[in-house]
Amino acid sequence: MSEKLHLTPEDEFPEDLSKVEDTELQVLDSQIQRQLDYEYVADGEPNPETEFRHFDLDEEFTERDKRD
């Protein structure tokens, strides 16, 4: 996994989030949130790919909460 603090739309992203460990999923979420923050400040709006990734992460967290 990337050592970066943010994950650009061009960076690799897992196809199946259900196979990602909890800790790595939290890191991905943090990276995507930082990227969203950057895009809002720099561009005035998020990149659609970053938004999709954020949505996918939220869905995965919701699904995991249901399993517990």
Residue pairs with C-beta under 8 A, 6 or more apart in sequence:
1 24
1 27
1 28
2 11
2 12
2 31
4 11
4 31
5 30
5 31
5 34
6 31
6 32
6 34
6 35
6 38
7 13
7 28
7 31
7 32
7 34
7 35
7 53
8 35
8 50
9 35
9 47
9 49
9 50
9 53
13 28
13 53
14 20
14 28
17 25
17 28
17 56
17 57
17 60
18 60
18 63
20 28
20 60
22 64
25 57
25 60
25 61
25 64
28 57
29 57
29 61
32 50
32 53
32 54
32 57
33 54
35 50
36 46
36 50
36 51
36 54
39 45
39 46
39 47
39 50
40 46
46 54
